[in-house]
Amino acid sequence: MTKKDIALRVAQDLGEKQTRVKRVIQKTLDVIAEALEKGERIEIRNFGVFKVKMRKARVGRNPRANVPVPVPARRIVVFKPGFYFRQNIK
């Protein structure tokens, strides 16, 4: 499912124009991305939590040359589904 598919479904359910719904969805995603860039935690009730974690530096391996390659530490976004979300995905 794409952002366009989501906008179409929401627009049909609400009786709104698809372009308006698409702008709202994009702005929502922009706000979430900005907050995550700042390291903030995003909690959407009954859906889940997005947060930024630090992944430790490690030593990987180049599969072609079979030599160790250092992988630097970096920030990653993790998602933990909420209770009701987990219950509905069975």
PDB file of N, CA, C and O in Angstrom, chain B, residues numbered from 101:
ATOM      1  N   MET B 101       0.850  -1.169   0.000  1.00  0.00           N
ATOM      2  CA  MET B 101       0.000   0.000   0.000  1.00  0.00           C
ATOM      3  C   MET B 101       0.897   1.233   0.000  1.00  0.00           C
ATOM      4  O   MET B 101       1.859   1.307   0.765  1.00  0.00           O
ATOM      5  N   THR B 102       0.588   2.176  -0.836  1.00  0.00           N
ATOM      6  CA  THR B 102       1.375   3.397  -0.941  1.00  0.00           C
ATOM      7  C   THR B 102       0.664   4.552  -0.232  1.00  0.00           C
ATOM      8  O   THR B 102      -0.475   4.422   0.217  1.00  0.00           O
ATOM      9  N   LYS B 103       1.364   5.678  -0.146  1.00  0.00           N
ATOM     10  CA  LYS B 103       0.772   6.868   0.463  1.00  0.00           C
ATOM     11  C   LYS B 103      -0.466   7.299  -0.335  1.00  0.00           C
ATOM     12  O   LYS B 103      -1.452   7.763   0.238  1.00  0.00           O
ATOM     13  N   LYS B 104      -0.404   7.142  -1.645  1.00  0.00           N
ATOM     14  CA  LYS B 104      -1.543   7.498  -2.496  1.00  0.00           C
ATOM     15  C   LYS B 104      -2.743   6.604  -2.192  1.00  0.00           C
ATOM     16  O   LYS B 104      -3.876   7.083  -2.138  1.00  0.00           O
ATOM     17  N   ASP B 105      -2.501   5.316  -1.994  1.00  0.00           N
ATOM     18  CA  ASP B 105      -3.587   4.390  -1.654  1.00  0.00           C
ATOM     19  C   ASP B 105      -4.227   4.759  -0.320  1.00  0.00           C
ATOM     20  O   ASP B 105      -5.449   4.720  -0.177  1.00  0.00           O
ATOM     21  N   ILE B 106      -3.402   5.113   0.645  1.00  0.00           N
ATOM     22  CA  ILE B 106      -3.918   5.521   1.959  1.00  0.00           C
ATOM     23  C   ILE B 106      -4.756   6.779   1.815  1.00  0.00           C
ATOM     24  O   ILE B 106      -5.855   6.860   2.364  1.00  0.00           O
ATOM     25  N   ALA B 107      -4.243   7.766   1.077  1.00  0.00           N
ATOM     26  CA  ALA B 107      -4.967   9.024   0.885  1.00  0.00           C
ATOM     27  C   ALA B 107      -6.304   8.780   0.192  1.00  0.00           C
ATOM     28  O   ALA B 107      -7.311   9.392   0.547  1.00  0.00           O
ATOM     29  N   LEU B 108      -6.315   7.892  -0.791  1.00  0.00           N
ATOM     30  CA  LEU B 108      -7.554   7.593  -1.512  1.00  0.00           C
ATOM     31  C   LEU B 108      -8.589   6.971  -0.582  1.00  0.00           C
ATOM     32  O   LEU B 108      -9.759   7.354  -0.599  1.00  0.00           O
ATOM     33  N   ARG B 109      -8.153   6.011   0.228  1.00  0.00           N
ATOM     34  CA  ARG B 109      -9.079   5.338   1.145  1.00  0.00           C
ATOM     35  C   ARG B 109      -9.624   6.299   2.205  1.00  0.00           C
ATOM     36  O   ARG B 109     -10.818   6.288   2.503  1.00  0.00           O
ATOM     37  N   VAL B 110      -8.737   7.134   2.774  1.00  0.00           N
ATOM     38  CA  VAL B 110      -9.173   8.103   3.788  1.00  0.00           C
ATOM     39  C   VAL B 110     -10.113   9.129   3.158  1.00  0.00           C
ATOM     40  O   VAL B 110     -11.132   9.486   3.750  1.00  0.00           O
ATOM     41  N   ALA B 111      -9.775   9.597   1.972  1.00  0.00           N
ATOM     42  CA  ALA B 111     -10.625  10.578   1.285  1.00  0.00           C
ATOM     43  C   ALA B 111     -12.019  10.013   1.033  1.00  0.00           C
ATOM     44  O   ALA B 111     -13.017  10.712   1.208  1.00  0.00           O
ATOM     45  N   GLN B 112     -12.084   8.767   0.628  1.00  0.00           N
ATOM     46  CA  GLN B 112     -13.392   8.134   0.381  1.00  0.00           C
ATOM     47  C   GLN B 112     -14.183   7.987   1.677  1.00  0.00           C
ATOM     48  O   GLN B 112     -15.387   8.240   1.709  1.00  0.00           O
ATOM     49  N   ASP B 113     -13.493   7.572   2.758  1.00  0.00           N
ATOM     50  CA  ASP B 113     -14.176   7.387   4.036  1.00  0.00           C
ATOM     51  C   ASP B 113     -14.694   8.700   4.616  1.00  0.00           C
ATOM     52  O   ASP B 113     -15.765   8.731   5.223  1.00  0.00           O
ATOM     53  N   LEU B 114     -13.933   9.791   4.431  1.00  0.00           N
ATOM     54  CA  LEU B 114     -14.292  11.076   5.028  1.00  0.00           C
ATOM     55  C   LEU B 114     -15.056  11.998   4.085  1.00  0.00           C
ATOM     56  O   LEU B 114     -15.603  13.014   4.512  1.00  0.00           O
ATOM     57  N   GLY B 115     -15.093  11.646   2.815  1.00  0.00           N
ATOM     58  CA  GLY B 115     -15.763  12.520   1.852  1.00  0.00           C
ATOM     59  C   GLY B 115     -14.971  13.782   1.571  1.00  0.00           C
ATOM     60  O   GLY B 115     -15.552  14.817   1.243  1.00  0.00           O
ATOM     61  N   GLU B 116     -13.664  13.712   1.694  1.00  0.00           N
ATOM     62  CA  GLU B 116     -12.775  14.850   1.439  1.00  0.00           C
ATOM     63  C   GLU B 116     -12.092  14.667   0.093  1.00  0.00           C
ATOM     64  O   GLU B 116     -12.132  13.587  -0.497  1.00  0.00           O
ATOM     65  N   LYS B 117     -11.466  15.735  -0.383  1.00  0.00           N
ATOM     66  CA  LYS B 117     -10.705  15.650  -1.627  1.00  0.00           C
ATOM     67  C   LYS B 117      -9.396  14.909  -1.366  1.00  0.00           C
ATOM     68  O   LYS B 117      -8.769  15.078  -0.320  1.00  0.00           O
ATOM     69  N   GLN B 118      -8.999  14.092  -2.328  1.00  0.00           N
ATOM     70  CA  GLN B 118      -7.789  13.287  -2.175  1.00  0.00           C
ATOM     71  C   GLN B 118      -6.542  14.156  -2.033  1.00  0.00           C
ATOM     72  O   GLN B 118      -5.638  13.811  -1.273  1.00  0.00           O
ATOM     73  N   THR B 119      -6.478  15.270  -2.747  1.00  0.00           N
ATOM     74  CA  THR B 119      -5.290  16.136  -2.671  1.00  0.00           C
ATOM     75  C   THR B 119      -5.141  16.742  -1.279  1.00  0.00           C
ATOM     76  O   THR B 119      -4.030  16.870  -0.765  1.00  0.00           O
ATOM     77  N   ARG B 120      -6.252  17.109  -0.682  1.00  0.00           N
ATOM     78  CA  ARG B 120      -6.215  17.690   0.673  1.00  0.00           C
ATOM     79  C   ARG B 120      -5.752  16.635   1.692  1.00  0.00           C
ATOM     80  O   ARG B 120      -4.918  16.918   2.552  1.00  0.00           O
ATOM     81  N   VAL B 121      -6.298  15.429   1.582  1.00  0.00           N
ATOM     82  CA  VAL B 121      -5.922  14.343   2.490  1.00  0.00           C
ATOM     83  C   VAL B 121      -4.442  14.000   2.308  1.00  0.00           C
ATOM     84  O   VAL B 121      -3.735  13.761   3.287  1.00  0.00           O
ATOM     85  N   LYS B 122      -3.977  13.974   1.063  1.00  0.00           N
ATOM     86  CA  LYS B 122      -2.576  13.662   0.794  1.00  0.00           C
ATOM     87  C   LYS B 122      -1.654  14.701   1.442  1.00  0.00           C
ATOM     88  O   LYS B 122      -0.598  14.346   1.965  1.00  0.00           O
ATOM     89  N   ARG B 123      -2.048  15.987   1.412  1.00  0.00           N
ATOM     90  CA  ARG B 123      -1.242  17.046   2.045  1.00  0.00           C
ATOM     91  C   ARG B 123      -1.196  16.851   3.556  1.00  0.00           C
ATOM     92  O   ARG B 123      -0.148  17.039   4.174  1.00  0.00           O
ATOM     93  N   VAL B 124      -2.323  16.477   4.152  1.00  0.00           N
ATOM     94  CA  VAL B 124      -2.370  16.246   5.602  1.00  0.00           C
ATOM     95  C   VAL B 124      -1.476  15.061   5.982  1.00  0.00           C
ATOM     96  O   VAL B 124      -0.735  15.128   6.962  1.00  0.00           O
ATOM     97  N   ILE B 125      -1.551  13.991   5.212  1.00  0.00           N
ATOM     98  CA  ILE B 125      -0.717  12.816   5.480  1.00  0.00           C
ATOM     99  C   ILE B 125       0.752  13.171   5.361  1.00  0.00           C
ATOM    100  O   ILE B 125       1.551  12.784   6.214  1.00  0.00           O
ATOM    101  N   GLN B 126       1.128  13.911   4.304  1.00  0.00           N
ATOM    102  CA  GLN B 126       2.526  14.287   4.113  1.00  0.00           C
ATOM    103  C   GLN B 126       3.019  15.182   5.246  1.00  0.00           C
ATOM    104  O   GLN B 126       4.142  15.019   5.725  1.00  0.00           O
ATOM    105  N   LYS B 127       2.187  16.123   5.673  1.00  0.00           N
ATOM    106  CA  LYS B 127       2.588  17.019   6.773  1.00  0.00           C
ATOM    107  C   LYS B 127       2.758  16.223   8.060  1.00  0.00           C
ATOM    108  O   LYS B 127       3.676  16.493   8.835  1.00  0.00           O
ATOM    109  N   THR B 128       1.887  15.248   8.299  1.00  0.00           N
ATOM    110  CA  THR B 128       2.006  14.391   9.482  1.00  0.00           C
ATOM    111  C   THR B 128       3.325  13.627   9.460  1.00  0.00           C
ATOM    112  O   THR B 128       4.030  13.559  10.466  1.00  0.00           O
ATOM    113  N   LEU B 129       3.647  13.062   8.318  1.00  0.00           N
ATOM    114  CA  LEU B 129       4.911  12.323   8.190  1.00  0.00           C
ATOM    115  C   LEU B 129       6.114  13.248   8.351  1.00  0.00           C
ATOM    116  O   LEU B 129       7.129  12.851   8.923  1.00  0.00           O
ATOM    117  N   ASP B 130       6.005  14.486   7.846  1.00  0.00           N
ATOM    118  CA  ASP B 130       7.093  15.455   8.003  1.00  0.00           C
ATOM    119  C   ASP B 130       7.329  15.793   9.474  1.00  0.00           C
ATOM    120  O   ASP B 130       8.472  15.880   9.923  1.00  0.00           O
ATOM    121  N   VAL B 131       6.242  15.981  10.216  1.00  0.00           N
ATOM    122  CA  VAL B 131       6.353  16.301  11.641  1.00  0.00           C
ATOM    123  C   VAL B 131       6.990  15.139  12.397  1.00  0.00           C
ATOM    124  O   VAL B 131       7.838  15.354  13.264  1.00  0.00           O
ATOM    125  N   ILE B 132       6.589  13.910  12.075  1.00  0.00           N
ATOM    126  CA  ILE B 132       7.172  12.729  12.715  1.00  0.00           C
ATOM    127  C   ILE B 132       8.666  12.641  12.400  1.00  0.00           C
ATOM    128  O   ILE B 132       9.474  12.379  13.291  1.00  0.00           O
ATOM    129  N   ALA B 133       9.033  12.859  11.142  1.00  0.00           N
ATOM    130  CA  ALA B 133      10.445  12.783  10.742  1.00  0.00           C
ATOM    131  C   ALA B 133      11.277  13.857  11.443  1.00  0.00           C
ATOM    132  O   ALA B 133      12.390  13.582  11.892  1.00  0.00           O
ATOM    133  N   GLU B 134      10.747  15.069  11.540  1.00  0.00           N
ATOM    134  CA  GLU B 134      11.465  16.153  12.220  1.00  0.00           C
ATOM    135  C   GLU B 134      11.687  15.821  13.693  1.00  0.00           C
ATOM    136  O   GLU B 134      12.769  16.057  14.231  1.00  0.00           O
ATOM    137  N   ALA B 135      10.672  15.278  14.335  1.00  0.00           N
ATOM    138  CA  ALA B 135      10.797  14.927  15.748  1.00  0.00           C
ATOM    139  C   ALA B 135      11.838  13.823  15.941  1.00  0.00           C
ATOM    140  O   ALA B 135      12.628  13.871  16.883  1.00  0.00           O
ATOM    141  N   LEU B 136      11.836  12.839  15.055  1.00  0.00           N
ATOM    142  CA  LEU B 136      12.817  11.757  15.162  1.00  0.00           C
ATOM    143  C   LEU B 136      14.230  12.264  14.911  1.00  0.00           C
ATOM    144  O   LEU B 136      15.175  11.787  15.539  1.00  0.00           O
ATOM    145  N   GLU B 137      14.391  13.226  14.002  1.00  0.00           N
ATOM    146  CA  GLU B 137      15.706  13.820  13.761  1.00  0.00           C
ATOM    147  C   GLU B 137      16.243  14.491  15.022  1.00  0.00           C
ATOM    148  O   GLU B 137      17.450  14.502  15.265  1.00  0.00           O
ATOM    149  N   LYS B 138      15.340  15.046  15.817  1.00  0.00           N
ATOM    150  CA  LYS B 138      15.735  15.692  17.076  1.00  0.00           C
ATOM    151  C   LYS B 138      15.935  14.686  18.198  1.00  0.00           C
ATOM    152  O   LYS B 138      16.362  15.053  19.293  1.00  0.00           O
ATOM    153  N   GLY B 139      15.629  13.421  17.935  1.00  0.00           N
ATOM    154  CA  GLY B 139      15.790  12.385  18.945  1.00  0.00           C
ATOM    155  C   GLY B 139      14.582  12.215  19.841  1.00  0.00           C
ATOM    156  O   GLY B 139      14.666  11.541  20.868  1.00  0.00           O
ATOM    157  N   GLU B 140      13.461  12.811  19.474  1.00  0.00           N
ATOM    158  CA  GLU B 140      12.254  12.714  20.287  1.00  0.00           C
ATOM    159  C   GLU B 140      11.553  11.376  20.066  1.00  0.00           C
ATOM    160  O   GLU B 140      11.753  10.715  19.048  1.00  0.00           O
ATOM    161  N   ARG B 141      10.745  10.998  21.020  1.00  0.00           N
ATOM    162  CA  ARG B 141       9.972   9.760  20.973  1.00  0.00           C
ATOM    163  C   ARG B 141       8.570  10.102  20.498  1.00  0.00           C
ATOM    164  O   ARG B 141       7.973  11.063  20.981  1.00  0.00           O
ATOM    165  N   ILE B 142       8.034   9.328  19.554  1.00  0.00           N
ATOM    166  CA  ILE B 142       6.690   9.559  19.018  1.00  0.00           C
ATOM    167  C   ILE B 142       5.800   8.416  19.476  1.00  0.00           C
ATOM    168  O   ILE B 142       6.051   7.255  19.150  1.00  0.00           O
ATOM    169  N   GLU B 143       4.764   8.744  20.231  1.00  0.00           N
ATOM    170  CA  GLU B 143       3.831   7.719  20.699  1.00  0.00           C
ATOM    171  C   GLU B 143       2.459   7.995  20.116  1.00  0.00           C
ATOM    172  O   GLU B 143       1.871   9.049  20.357  1.00  0.00           O
ATOM    173  N   ILE B 144       1.952   7.039  19.345  1.00  0.00           N
ATOM    174  CA  ILE B 144       0.618   7.139  18.767  1.00  0.00           C
ATOM    175  C   ILE B 144      -0.214   6.059  19.451  1.00  0.00           C
ATOM    176  O   ILE B 144      -0.019   4.868  19.205  1.00  0.00           O
ATOM    177  N   ARG B 145      -1.128   6.473  20.299  1.00  0.00           N
ATOM    178  CA  ARG B 145      -1.928   5.534  21.100  1.00  0.00           C
ATOM    179  C   ARG B 145      -2.613   4.498  20.226  1.00  0.00           C
ATOM    180  O   ARG B 145      -3.114   4.813  19.146  1.00  0.00           O
ATOM    181  N   ASN B 146      -2.631   3.278  20.694  1.00  0.00           N
ATOM    182  CA  ASN B 146      -3.237   2.133  20.017  1.00  0.00           C
ATOM    183  C   ASN B 146      -2.556   1.768  18.697  1.00  0.00           C
ATOM    184  O   ASN B 146      -3.031   0.891  17.976  1.00  0.00           O
ATOM    185  N   PHE B 147      -1.455   2.433  18.384  1.00  0.00           N
ATOM    186  CA  PHE B 147      -0.718   2.089  17.169  1.00  0.00           C
ATOM    187  C   PHE B 147       0.693   1.649  17.514  1.00  0.00           C
ATOM    188  O   PHE B 147       1.084   0.521  17.215  1.00  0.00           O
ATOM    189  N   GLY B 148       1.470   2.544  18.150  1.00  0.00           N
ATOM    190  CA  GLY B 148       2.823   2.163  18.521  1.00  0.00           C
ATOM    191  C   GLY B 148       3.700   3.346  18.841  1.00  0.00           C
ATOM    192  O   GLY B 148       3.243   4.487  18.913  1.00  0.00           O
ATOM    193  N   VAL B 149       4.987   3.046  19.034  1.00  0.00           N
ATOM    194  CA  VAL B 149       5.976   4.058  19.425  1.00  0.00           C
ATOM    195  C   VAL B 149       7.152   4.008  18.454  1.00  0.00           C
ATOM    196  O   VAL B 149       7.700   2.944  18.168  1.00  0.00           O
ATOM    197  N   PHE B 150       7.526   5.183  17.958  1.00  0.00           N
ATOM    198  CA  PHE B 150       8.737   5.336  17.162  1.00  0.00           C
ATOM    199  C   PHE B 150       9.765   6.005  18.056  1.00  0.00           C
ATOM    200  O   PHE B 150       9.441   6.958  18.764  1.00  0.00           O
ATOM    201  N   LYS B 151      10.996   5.523  18.033  1.00  0.00           N
ATOM    202  CA  LYS B 151      12.049   6.203  18.770  1.00  0.00           C
ATOM    203  C   LYS B 151      13.386   5.951  18.097  1.00  0.00           C
ATOM    204  O   LYS B 151      13.540   5.031  17.294  1.00  0.00           O
ATOM    205  N   VAL B 152      14.342   6.789  18.444  1.00  0.00           N
ATOM    206  CA  VAL B 152      15.676   6.696  17.866  1.00  0.00           C
ATOM    207  C   VAL B 152      16.577   5.997  18.877  1.00  0.00           C
ATOM    208  O   VAL B 152      16.615   6.359  20.053  1.00  0.00           O
ATOM    209  N   LYS B 153      17.300   4.991  18.397  1.00  0.00           N
ATOM    210  CA  LYS B 153      18.251   4.281  19.250  1.00  0.00           C
ATOM    211  C   LYS B 153      19.629   4.385  18.609  1.00  0.00           C
ATOM    212  O   LYS B 153      19.764   4.616  17.408  1.00  0.00           O
ATOM    213  N   MET B 154      20.634   4.210  19.437  1.00  0.00           N
ATOM    214  CA  MET B 154      22.004   4.217  18.942  1.00  0.00           C
ATOM    215  C   MET B 154      22.444   2.776  18.728  1.00  0.00           C
ATOM    216  O   MET B 154      22.390   1.961  19.650  1.00  0.00           O
ATOM    217  N   ARG B 155      22.877   2.465  17.522  1.00  0.00           N
ATOM    218  CA  ARG B 155      23.407   1.141  17.236  1.00  0.00           C
ATOM    219  C   ARG B 155      24.921   1.203  17.441  1.00  0.00           C
ATOM    220  O   ARG B 155      25.587   2.087  16.903  1.00  0.00           O
ATOM    221  N   LYS B 156      25.458   0.266  18.214  1.00  0.00           N
ATOM    222  CA  LYS B 156      26.880   0.258  18.534  1.00  0.00           C
ATOM    223  C   LYS B 156      27.730   0.000  17.293  1.00  0.00           C
ATOM    224  O   LYS B 156      27.277  -0.599  16.317  1.00  0.00           O
ATOM    225  N   ALA B 157      28.963   0.467  17.359  1.00  0.00           N
ATOM    226  CA  ALA B 157      29.922   0.146  16.303  1.00  0.00           C
ATOM    227  C   ALA B 157      30.232  -1.345  16.390  1.00  0.00           C
ATOM    228  O   ALA B 157      30.208  -1.932  17.472  1.00  0.00           O
ATOM    229  N   ARG B 158      30.521  -1.947  15.248  1.00  0.00           N
ATOM    230  CA  ARG B 158      30.804  -3.375  15.235  1.00  0.00           C
ATOM    231  C   ARG B 158      31.744  -3.683  14.083  1.00  0.00           C
ATOM    232  O   ARG B 158      32.058  -2.817  13.266  1.00  0.00           O
ATOM    233  N   VAL B 159      32.177  -4.902  14.032  1.00  0.00           N
ATOM    234  CA  VAL B 159      33.006  -5.348  12.924  1.00  0.00           C
ATOM    235  C   VAL B 159      32.165  -6.269  12.049  1.00  0.00           C
ATOM    236  O   VAL B 159      31.705  -7.321  12.491  1.00  0.00           O
ATOM    237  N   GLY B 160      31.970  -5.850  10.789  1.00  0.00           N
ATOM    238  CA  GLY B 160      31.240  -6.661   9.834  1.00  0.00           C
ATOM    239  C   GLY B 160      32.226  -7.454   8.994  1.00  0.00           C
ATOM    240  O   GLY B 160      33.420  -7.497   9.291  1.00  0.00           O
ATOM    241  N   ARG B 161      31.722  -8.074   7.955  1.00  0.00           N
ATOM    242  CA  ARG B 161      32.599  -8.866   7.094  1.00  0.00           C
ATOM    243  C   ARG B 161      32.184  -8.644   5.649  1.00  0.00           C
ATOM    244  O   ARG B 161      31.004  -8.724   5.311  1.00  0.00           O
ATOM    245  N   ASN B 162      33.179  -8.361   4.791  1.00  0.00           N
ATOM    246  CA  ASN B 162      32.952  -8.244   3.358  1.00  0.00           C
ATOM    247  C   ASN B 162      32.821  -9.666   2.802  1.00  0.00           C
ATOM    248  O   ASN B 162      33.794 -10.419   2.834  1.00  0.00           O
ATOM    249  N   PRO B 163      31.646 -10.053   2.295  1.00  0.00           N
ATOM    250  CA  PRO B 163      31.460 -11.435   1.859  1.00  0.00           C
ATOM    251  C   PRO B 163      32.301 -11.810   0.628  1.00  0.00           C
ATOM    252  O   PRO B 163      32.648 -12.978   0.452  1.00  0.00           O
ATOM    253  N   ARG B 164      32.624 -10.843  -0.206  1.00  0.00           N
ATOM    254  CA  ARG B 164      33.418 -11.162  -1.403  1.00  0.00           C
ATOM    255  C   ARG B 164      34.879 -11.438  -1.059  1.00  0.00           C
ATOM    256  O   ARG B 164      35.462 -12.434  -1.486  1.00  0.00           O
ATOM    257  N   ALA B 165      35.454 -10.523  -0.271  1.00  0.00           N
ATOM    258  CA  ALA B 165      36.879 -10.655   0.057  1.00  0.00           C
ATOM    259  C   ALA B 165      37.090 -11.424   1.356  1.00  0.00           C
ATOM    260  O   ALA B 165      38.212 -11.813   1.683  1.00  0.00           O
ATOM    261  N   ASN B 166      36.000 -11.639   2.095  1.00  0.00           N
ATOM    262  CA  ASN B 166      36.070 -12.331   3.382  1.00  0.00           C
ATOM    263  C   ASN B 166      37.051 -11.660   4.347  1.00  0.00           C
ATOM    264  O   ASN B 166      37.833 -12.319   5.031  1.00  0.00           O
ATOM    265  N   VAL B 167      36.981 -10.323   4.378  1.00  0.00           N
ATOM    266  CA  VAL B 167      37.841  -9.563   5.289  1.00  0.00           C
ATOM    267  C   VAL B 167      36.953  -8.761   6.243  1.00  0.00           C
ATOM    268  O   VAL B 167      35.849  -8.365   5.872  1.00  0.00           O
ATOM    269  N   PRO B 168      37.425  -8.521   7.462  1.00  0.00           N
ATOM    270  CA  PRO B 168      36.645  -7.716   8.410  1.00  0.00           C
ATOM    271  C   PRO B 168      36.553  -6.256   7.955  1.00  0.00           C
ATOM    272  O   PRO B 168      37.511  -5.691   7.428  1.00  0.00           O
ATOM    273  N   VAL B 169      35.385  -5.667   8.171  1.00  0.00           N
ATOM    274  CA  VAL B 169      35.140  -4.270   7.816  1.00  0.00           C
ATOM    275  C   VAL B 169      34.527  -3.579   9.024  1.00  0.00           C
ATOM    276  O   VAL B 169      33.518  -4.050   9.549  1.00  0.00           O
ATOM    277  N   PRO B 170      35.116  -2.466   9.481  1.00  0.00           N
ATOM    278  CA  PRO B 170      34.509  -1.759  10.621  1.00  0.00           C
ATOM    279  C   PRO B 170      33.217  -1.056  10.200  1.00  0.00           C
ATOM    280  O   PRO B 170      33.175  -0.368   9.180  1.00  0.00           O
ATOM    281  N   VAL B 171      32.175  -1.237  10.994  1.00  0.00           N
ATOM    282  CA  VAL B 171      30.893  -0.568  10.763  1.00  0.00           C
ATOM    283  C   VAL B 171      30.722   0.433  11.902  1.00  0.00           C
ATOM    284  O   VAL B 171      30.653   0.040  13.066  1.00  0.00           O
ATOM    285  N   PRO B 172      30.654   1.727  11.574  1.00  0.00           N
ATOM    286  CA  PRO B 172      30.583   2.743  12.629  1.00  0.00           C
ATOM    287  C   PRO B 172      29.240   2.733  13.370  1.00  0.00           C
ATOM    288  O   PRO B 172      28.249   2.194  12.878  1.00  0.00           O
ATOM    289  N   ALA B 173      29.231   3.333  14.547  1.00  0.00           N
ATOM    290  CA  ALA B 173      27.987   3.494  15.314  1.00  0.00           C
ATOM    291  C   ALA B 173      27.076   4.446  14.549  1.00  0.00           C
ATOM    292  O   ALA B 173      27.547   5.341  13.847  1.00  0.00           O
ATOM    293  N   ARG B 174      25.780   4.246  14.689  1.00  0.00           N
ATOM    294  CA  ARG B 174      24.844   5.138  14.021  1.00  0.00           C
ATOM    295  C   ARG B 174      23.496   5.116  14.719  1.00  0.00           C
ATOM    296  O   ARG B 174      23.189   4.217  15.501  1.00  0.00           O
ATOM    297  N   ARG B 175      22.701   6.135  14.411  1.00  0.00           N
ATOM    298  CA  ARG B 175      21.352   6.219  14.963  1.00  0.00           C
ATOM    299  C   ARG B 175      20.390   5.517  14.030  1.00  0.00           C
ATOM    300  O   ARG B 175      20.494   5.646  12.810  1.00  0.00           O
ATOM    301  N   ILE B 176      19.442   4.763  14.604  1.00  0.00           N
ATOM    302  CA  ILE B 176      18.425   4.088  13.811  1.00  0.00           C
ATOM    303  C   ILE B 176      17.050   4.368  14.415  1.00  0.00           C
ATOM    304  O   ILE B 176      16.933   4.671  15.602  1.00  0.00           O
ATOM    305  N   VAL B 177      16.030   4.264  13.600  1.00  0.00           N
ATOM    306  CA  VAL B 177      14.653   4.430  14.061  1.00  0.00           C
ATOM    307  C   VAL B 177      14.080   3.044  14.298  1.00  0.00           C
ATOM    308  O   VAL B 177      14.174   2.166  13.440  1.00  0.00           O
ATOM    309  N   VAL B 178      13.484   2.855  15.469  1.00  0.00           N
ATOM    310  CA  VAL B 178      12.840   1.589  15.787  1.00  0.00           C
ATOM    311  C   VAL B 178      11.354   1.845  16.039  1.00  0.00           C
ATOM    312  O   VAL B 178      10.963   2.931  16.465  1.00  0.00           O
ATOM    313  N   PHE B 179      10.540   0.834  15.770  1.00  0.00           N
ATOM    314  CA  PHE B 179       9.104   0.917  15.980  1.00  0.00           C
ATOM    315  C   PHE B 179       8.678  -0.236  16.856  1.00  0.00           C
ATOM    316  O   PHE B 179       9.013  -1.391  16.591  1.00  0.00           O
ATOM    317  N   LYS B 180       7.944   0.078  17.894  1.00  0.00           N
ATOM    318  CA  LYS B 180       7.383  -0.952  18.761  1.00  0.00           C
ATOM    319  C   LYS B 180       5.863  -0.837  18.663  1.00  0.00           C
ATOM    320  O   LYS B 180       5.292   0.175  19.069  1.00  0.00           O
ATOM    321  N   PRO B 181       5.206  -1.863  18.128  1.00  0.00           N
ATOM    322  CA  PRO B 181       3.751  -1.787  17.978  1.00  0.00           C
ATOM    323  C   PRO B 181       3.044  -1.731  19.331  1.00  0.00           C
ATOM    324  O   PRO B 181       3.495  -2.316  20.315  1.00  0.00           O
ATOM    325  N   GLY B 182       1.924  -1.011  19.348  1.00  0.00           N
ATOM    326  CA  GLY B 182       1.115  -0.911  20.550  1.00  0.00           C
ATOM    327  C   GLY B 182       0.309  -2.171  20.792  1.00  0.00           C
ATOM    328  O   GLY B 182       0.248  -3.055  19.937  1.00  0.00           O
ATOM    329  N   PHE B 183      -0.310  -2.249  21.963  1.00  0.00           N
ATOM    330  CA  PHE B 183      -1.054  -3.440  22.372  1.00  0.00           C
ATOM    331  C   PHE B 183      -2.168  -3.784  21.397  1.00  0.00           C
ATOM    332  O   PHE B 183      -2.257  -4.917  20.925  1.00  0.00           O
ATOM    333  N   TYR B 184      -3.023  -2.806  21.092  1.00  0.00           N
ATOM    334  CA  TYR B 184      -4.161  -3.081  20.219  1.00  0.00           C
ATOM    335  C   TYR B 184      -3.705  -3.387  18.797  1.00  0.00           C
ATOM    336  O   TYR B 184      -4.325  -4.195  18.105  1.00  0.00           O
ATOM    337  N   PHE B 185      -2.640  -2.755  18.364  1.00  0.00           N
ATOM    338  CA  PHE B 185      -2.084  -3.030  17.040  1.00  0.00           C
ATOM    339  C   PHE B 185      -1.617  -4.474  16.951  1.00  0.00           C
ATOM    340  O   PHE B 185      -1.893  -5.160  15.967  1.00  0.00           O
ATOM    341  N   ARG B 186      -0.904  -4.941  17.983  1.00  0.00           N
ATOM    342  CA  ARG B 186      -0.445  -6.332  18.014  1.00  0.00           C
ATOM    343  C   ARG B 186      -1.614  -7.300  18.055  1.00  0.00           C
ATOM    344  O   ARG B 186      -1.575  -8.354  17.421  1.00  0.00           O
ATOM    345  N   GLN B 187      -2.648  -6.948  18.795  1.00  0.00           N
ATOM    346  CA  GLN B 187      -3.811  -7.832  18.928  1.00  0.00           C
ATOM    347  C   GLN B 187      -4.531  -8.008  17.583  1.00  0.00           C
ATOM    348  O   GLN B 187      -5.074  -9.077  17.306  1.00  0.00           O
ATOM    349  N   ASN B 188      -4.534  -6.966  16.757  1.00  0.00           N
ATOM    350  CA  ASN B 188      -5.266  -7.011  15.490  1.00  0.00           C
ATOM    351  C   ASN B 188      -4.464  -7.647  14.358  1.00  0.00           C
ATOM    352  O   ASN B 188      -5.029  -7.924  13.301  1.00  0.00           O
ATOM    353  N   ILE B 189      -3.173  -7.885  14.544  1.00  0.00           N
ATOM    354  CA  ILE B 189      -2.333  -8.451  13.498  1.00  0.00           C
ATOM    355  C   ILE B 189      -2.070  -9.925  13.769  1.00  0.00           C
ATOM    356  O   ILE B 189      -0.923 -10.367  13.699  1.00  0.00           O
ATOM    357  N   LYS B 190      -3.075 -10.668  14.067  1.00  0.00           N
ATOM    358  CA  LYS B 190      -2.887 -12.089  14.344  1.00  0.00           C
ATOM    359  C   LYS B 190      -3.268 -12.906  13.156  1.00  0.00           C
ATOM    360  O   LYS B 190      -3.178 -14.133  13.196  1.00  0.00           O
TER     361      LYS B 190
END
